[in-house]
Amino acid sequence: MNWQYKIPYLMGQPVGVSFTDGTGTSGILCDADGGQIYVLEYLYHTQFALKHYDYKTIQDLLPFPPCQPTLY
């Protein structure tokens, strides 16, 4: 499935973004408009940044998996 079709289902959710250059990032998908996605990313301490990425730089957009219970 083309990653662009996932956008409506992932809006407001934590996502991983895979870029065509082999790097990636993660955050909350806040918006998608004008050929760009907008992701709220954690920086440090109490700071967050809304960053935008062009569609042409994105390879895939993935939802975070659910947490698995840890057995000790």
Secondary structure, DSSP 8 states (H G I E B T S, - for coil): --GGGGHHHHTTSEEEEEETTS-EEEEEEEEEETTEEEEEEEEETTEEEEEEEEGGGEEEEEE---------
